[in-house]
Amino acid sequence: MQKMLEYIVKNLVSNPDAVEIEETNQGKNKVFKVRVEKKDVGNVIGKGGNIANAIRTLVKSVGNSKERLIIKFEEK
């Protein structure tokens, strides 16, 4: 899942080398913190959060149904 998330995000930003993804487990939750440069946050989130929601849907469709996936987008 992390590799798929990384692939999607890196193709949306202008500086793919600056993308950082941190994965943590919190009980039954798996949390991904996606950090991108300030100028690329809008490209990843999209108007009204449409792109961010699409990314979440894609990653969740590949994931384990027993785990709850949380994806947070942050700027560096």
Phi and psi in radians as a Rosetta constraint file:
Dihedral C 1 N 2 CA 2 C 2 CIRCULARHARMONIC -1.113 0.35
Dihedral N 2 CA 2 C 2 N 3 CIRCULARHARMONIC -0.688 0.35
Dihedral C 2 N 3 CA 3 C 3 CIRCULARHARMONIC -1.145 0.35
Dihedral N 3 CA 3 C 3 N 4 CIRCULARHARMONIC -0.672 0.35
Dihedral C 3 N 4 CA 4 C 4 CIRCULARHARMONIC -1.153 0.35
Dihedral N 4 CA 4 C 4 N 5 CIRCULARHARMONIC -0.777 0.35
Dihedral C 4 N 5 CA 5 C 5 CIRCULARHARMONIC -1.052 0.35
Dihedral N 5 CA 5 C 5 N 6 CIRCULARHARMONIC -0.779 0.35
Dihedral C 5 N 6 CA 6 C 6 CIRCULARHARMONIC -1.078 0.35
Dihedral N 6 CA 6 C 6 N 7 CIRCULARHARMONIC -0.750 0.35
Dihedral C 6 N 7 CA 7 C 7 CIRCULARHARMONIC -1.072 0.35
Dihedral N 7 CA 7 C 7 N 8 CIRCULARHARMONIC -0.800 0.35
Dihedral C 7 N 8 CA 8 C 8 CIRCULARHARMONIC -1.110 0.35
Dihedral N 8 CA 8 C 8 N 9 CIRCULARHARMONIC -0.863 0.35
Dihedral C 8 N 9 CA 9 C 9 CIRCULARHARMONIC -1.140 0.35
Dihedral N 9 CA 9 C 9 N 10 CIRCULARHARMONIC -0.738 0.35
Dihedral C 9 N 10 CA 10 C 10 CIRCULARHARMONIC -1.103 0.35
Dihedral N 10 CA 10 C 10 N 11 CIRCULARHARMONIC -0.473 0.35
Dihedral C 10 N 11 CA 11 C 11 CIRCULARHARMONIC -1.445 0.35
Dihedral N 11 CA 11 C 11 N 12 CIRCULARHARMONIC -0.133 0.35
Dihedral C 11 N 12 CA 12 C 12 CIRCULARHARMONIC -1.719 0.35
Dihedral N 12 CA 12 C 12 N 13 CIRCULARHARMONIC -0.357 0.35
Dihedral C 12 N 13 CA 13 C 13 CIRCULARHARMONIC -1.737 0.35
Dihedral N 13 CA 13 C 13 N 14 CIRCULARHARMONIC 2.850 0.35
Dihedral C 13 N 14 CA 14 C 14 CIRCULARHARMONIC -1.461 0.35
Dihedral N 14 CA 14 C 14 N 15 CIRCULARHARMONIC -0.421 0.35
Dihedral C 14 N 15 CA 15 C 15 CIRCULARHARMONIC -2.174 0.35
Dihedral N 15 CA 15 C 15 N 16 CIRCULARHARMONIC 1.499 0.35
Dihedral C 15 N 16 CA 16 C 16 CIRCULARHARMONIC -1.112 0.35
Dihedral N 16 CA 16 C 16 N 17 CIRCULARHARMONIC -0.426 0.35
Dihedral C 16 N 17 CA 17 C 17 CIRCULARHARMONIC -1.224 0.35
Dihedral N 17 CA 17 C 17 N 18 CIRCULARHARMONIC -0.312 0.35
Dihedral C 17 N 18 CA 18 C 18 CIRCULARHARMONIC -1.544 0.35
Dihedral N 18 CA 18 C 18 N 19 CIRCULARHARMONIC -0.073 0.35
Dihedral C 18 N 19 CA 19 C 19 CIRCULARHARMONIC -1.293 0.35
Dihedral N 19 CA 19 C 19 N 20 CIRCULARHARMONIC 2.268 0.35
Dihedral C 19 N 20 CA 20 C 20 CIRCULARHARMONIC -2.202 0.35
Dihedral N 20 CA 20 C 20 N 21 CIRCULARHARMONIC 2.339 0.35
Dihedral C 20 N 21 CA 21 C 21 CIRCULARHARMONIC -2.212 0.35
Dihedral N 21 CA 21 C 21 N 22 CIRCULARHARMONIC 2.165 0.35
Dihedral C 21 N 22 CA 22 C 22 CIRCULARHARMONIC -1.992 0.35
Dihedral N 22 CA 22 C 22 N 23 CIRCULARHARMONIC 2.228 0.35
Dihedral C 22 N 23 CA 23 C 23 CIRCULARHARMONIC -1.917 0.35
Dihedral N 23 CA 23 C 23 N 24 CIRCULARHARMONIC 2.249 0.35
Dihedral C 23 N 24 CA 24 C 24 CIRCULARHARMONIC -2.346 0.35
Dihedral N 24 CA 24 C 24 N 25 CIRCULARHARMONIC 2.726 0.35
Dihedral C 24 N 25 CA 25 C 25 CIRCULARHARMONIC -1.935 0.35
Dihedral N 25 CA 25 C 25 N 26 CIRCULARHARMONIC 2.300 0.35
Dihedral C 25 N 26 CA 26 C 26 CIRCULARHARMONIC -2.245 0.35
Dihedral N 26 CA 26 C 26 N 27 CIRCULARHARMONIC 1.528 0.35
Dihedral C 26 N 27 CA 27 C 27 CIRCULARHARMONIC 1.184 0.35
Dihedral N 27 CA 27 C 27 N 28 CIRCULARHARMONIC -2.123 0.35
Dihedral C 27 N 28 CA 28 C 28 CIRCULARHARMONIC -1.554 0.35
Dihedral N 28 CA 28 C 28 N 29 CIRCULARHARMONIC 0.018 0.35
Dihedral C 28 N 29 CA 29 C 29 CIRCULARHARMONIC -1.691 0.35
Dihedral N 29 CA 29 C 29 N 30 CIRCULARHARMONIC 2.424 0.35
Dihedral C 29 N 30 CA 30 C 30 CIRCULARHARMONIC -1.954 0.35
Dihedral N 30 CA 30 C 30 N 31 CIRCULARHARMONIC 2.117 0.35
Dihedral C 30 N 31 CA 31 C 31 CIRCULARHARMONIC -1.936 0.35
Dihedral N 31 CA 31 C 31 N 32 CIRCULARHARMONIC 2.247 0.35
Dihedral C 31 N 32 CA 32 C 32 CIRCULARHARMONIC -1.949 0.35
Dihedral N 32 CA 32 C 32 N 33 CIRCULARHARMONIC 2.137 0.35
Dihedral C 32 N 33 CA 33 C 33 CIRCULARHARMONIC -1.804 0.35
Dihedral N 33 CA 33 C 33 N 34 CIRCULARHARMONIC 2.023 0.35
Dihedral C 33 N 34 CA 34 C 34 CIRCULARHARMONIC -1.815 0.35
Dihedral N 34 CA 34 C 34 N 35 CIRCULARHARMONIC 2.055 0.35
Dihedral C 34 N 35 CA 35 C 35 CIRCULARHARMONIC -1.928 0.35
Dihedral N 35 CA 35 C 35 N 36 CIRCULARHARMONIC 2.231 0.35
Dihedral C 35 N 36 CA 36 C 36 CIRCULARHARMONIC -2.295 0.35
Dihedral N 36 CA 36 C 36 N 37 CIRCULARHARMONIC 2.909 0.35
Dihedral C 36 N 37 CA 37 C 37 CIRCULARHARMONIC -1.120 0.35
Dihedral N 37 CA 37 C 37 N 38 CIRCULARHARMONIC 2.703 0.35
Dihedral C 37 N 38 CA 38 C 38 CIRCULARHARMONIC -0.953 0.35
Dihedral N 38 CA 38 C 38 N 39 CIRCULARHARMONIC -0.709 0.35
Dihedral C 38 N 39 CA 39 C 39 CIRCULARHARMONIC -1.246 0.35
Dihedral N 39 CA 39 C 39 N 40 CIRCULARHARMONIC -0.279 0.35
Dihedral C 39 N 40 CA 40 C 40 CIRCULARHARMONIC -1.755 0.35
Dihedral N 40 CA 40 C 40 N 41 CIRCULARHARMONIC -0.066 0.35
Dihedral C 40 N 41 CA 41 C 41 CIRCULARHARMONIC -1.052 0.35
Dihedral N 41 CA 41 C 41 N 42 CIRCULARHARMONIC -0.738 0.35
Dihedral C 41 N 42 CA 42 C 42 CIRCULARHARMONIC -1.097 0.35
Dihedral N 42 CA 42 C 42 N 43 CIRCULARHARMONIC -0.604 0.35
Dihedral C 42 N 43 CA 43 C 43 CIRCULARHARMONIC -1.191 0.35
Dihedral N 43 CA 43 C 43 N 44 CIRCULARHARMONIC -0.565 0.35
Dihedral C 43 N 44 CA 44 C 44 CIRCULARHARMONIC -1.460 0.35
Dihedral N 44 CA 44 C 44 N 45 CIRCULARHARMONIC -0.639 0.35
Dihedral C 44 N 45 CA 45 C 45 CIRCULARHARMONIC -1.454 0.35
Dihedral N 45 CA 45 C 45 N 46 CIRCULARHARMONIC -0.745 0.35
Dihedral C 45 N 46 CA 46 C 46 CIRCULARHARMONIC 1.388 0.35
Dihedral N 46 CA 46 C 46 N 47 CIRCULARHARMONIC 2.982 0.35
Dihedral C 46 N 47 CA 47 C 47 CIRCULARHARMONIC -1.207 0.35
Dihedral N 47 CA 47 C 47 N 48 CIRCULARHARMONIC 2.103 0.35
Dihedral C 47 N 48 CA 48 C 48 CIRCULARHARMONIC 1.231 0.35
Dihedral N 48 CA 48 C 48 N 49 CIRCULARHARMONIC 0.228 0.35
Dihedral C 48 N 49 CA 49 C 49 CIRCULARHARMONIC 1.391 0.35
Dihedral N 49 CA 49 C 49 N 50 CIRCULARHARMONIC 0.252 0.35
Dihedral C 49 N 50 CA 50 C 50 CIRCULARHARMONIC -1.094 0.35
Dihedral N 50 CA 50 C 50 N 51 CIRCULARHARMONIC -0.757 0.35
Dihedral C 50 N 51 CA 51 C 51 CIRCULARHARMONIC -1.213 0.35
Dihedral N 51 CA 51 C 51 N 52 CIRCULARHARMONIC -0.744 0.35
Dihedral C 51 N 52 CA 52 C 52 CIRCULARHARMONIC -1.044 0.35
Dihedral N 52 CA 52 C 52 N 53 CIRCULARHARMONIC -0.745 0.35
Dihedral C 52 N 53 CA 53 C 53 CIRCULARHARMONIC -1.144 0.35
Dihedral N 53 CA 53 C 53 N 54 CIRCULARHARMONIC -0.656 0.35
Dihedral C 53 N 54 CA 54 C 54 CIRCULARHARMONIC -1.147 0.35
Dihedral N 54 CA 54 C 54 N 55 CIRCULARHARMONIC -0.711 0.35
Dihedral C 54 N 55 CA 55 C 55 CIRCULARHARMONIC -1.083 0.35
Dihedral N 55 CA 55 C 55 N 56 CIRCULARHARMONIC -0.793 0.35
Dihedral C 55 N 56 CA 56 C 56 CIRCULARHARMONIC -1.042 0.35
Dihedral N 56 CA 56 C 56 N 57 CIRCULARHARMONIC -0.753 0.35
Dihedral C 56 N 57 CA 57 C 57 CIRCULARHARMONIC -1.097 0.35
Dihedral N 57 CA 57 C 57 N 58 CIRCULARHARMONIC -0.773 0.35
Dihedral C 57 N 58 CA 58 C 58 CIRCULARHARMONIC -1.096 0.35
Dihedral N 58 CA 58 C 58 N 59 CIRCULARHARMONIC -0.804 0.35
Dihedral C 58 N 59 CA 59 C 59 CIRCULARHARMONIC -1.177 0.35
Dihedral N 59 CA 59 C 59 N 60 CIRCULARHARMONIC -0.707 0.35
Dihedral C 59 N 60 CA 60 C 60 CIRCULARHARMONIC -1.150 0.35
Dihedral N 60 CA 60 C 60 N 61 CIRCULARHARMONIC -0.554 0.35
Dihedral C 60 N 61 CA 61 C 61 CIRCULARHARMONIC -1.184 0.35
Dihedral N 61 CA 61 C 61 N 62 CIRCULARHARMONIC -0.440 0.35
Dihedral C 61 N 62 CA 62 C 62 CIRCULARHARMONIC -1.550 0.35
Dihedral N 62 CA 62 C 62 N 63 CIRCULARHARMONIC -0.419 0.35
Dihedral C 62 N 63 CA 63 C 63 CIRCULARHARMONIC -1.293 0.35
Dihedral N 63 CA 63 C 63 N 64 CIRCULARHARMONIC 3.077 0.35
Dihedral C 63 N 64 CA 64 C 64 CIRCULARHARMONIC -1.345 0.35
Dihedral N 64 CA 64 C 64 N 65 CIRCULARHARMONIC 2.249 0.35
Dihedral C 64 N 65 CA 65 C 65 CIRCULARHARMONIC -1.208 0.35
Dihedral N 65 CA 65 C 65 N 66 CIRCULARHARMONIC -0.269 0.35
Dihedral C 65 N 66 CA 66 C 66 CIRCULARHARMONIC -1.424 0.35
Dihedral N 66 CA 66 C 66 N 67 CIRCULARHARMONIC -0.320 0.35
Dihedral C 66 N 67 CA 67 C 67 CIRCULARHARMONIC -1.766 0.35
Dihedral N 67 CA 67 C 67 N 68 CIRCULARHARMONIC 2.519 0.35
Dihedral C 67 N 68 CA 68 C 68 CIRCULARHARMONIC -1.659 0.35
Dihedral N 68 CA 68 C 68 N 69 CIRCULARHARMONIC 2.198 0.35
Dihedral C 68 N 69 CA 69 C 69 CIRCULARHARMONIC -1.755 0.35
Dihedral N 69 CA 69 C 69 N 70 CIRCULARHARMONIC 2.323 0.35
Dihedral C 69 N 70 CA 70 C 70 CIRCULARHARMONIC -2.177 0.35
Dihedral N 70 CA 70 C 70 N 71 CIRCULARHARMONIC 2.221 0.35
Dihedral C 70 N 71 CA 71 C 71 CIRCULARHARMONIC -2.091 0.35
Dihedral N 71 CA 71 C 71 N 72 CIRCULARHARMONIC 2.106 0.35
Dihedral C 71 N 72 CA 72 C 72 CIRCULARHARMONIC -1.964 0.35
Dihedral N 72 CA 72 C 72 N 73 CIRCULARHARMONIC 2.334 0.35
Dihedral C 72 N 73 CA 73 C 73 CIRCULARHARMONIC -1.851 0.35
Dihedral N 73 CA 73 C 73 N 74 CIRCULARHARMONIC 2.236 0.35
Dihedral C 73 N 74 CA 74 C 74 CIRCULARHARMONIC -2.345 0.35
Dihedral N 74 CA 74 C 74 N 75 CIRCULARHARMONIC 2.748 0.35
Dihedral C 74 N 75 CA 75 C 75 CIRCULARHARMONIC -1.710 0.35
Dihedral N 75 CA 75 C 75 N 76 CIRCULARHARMONIC 2.676 0.35
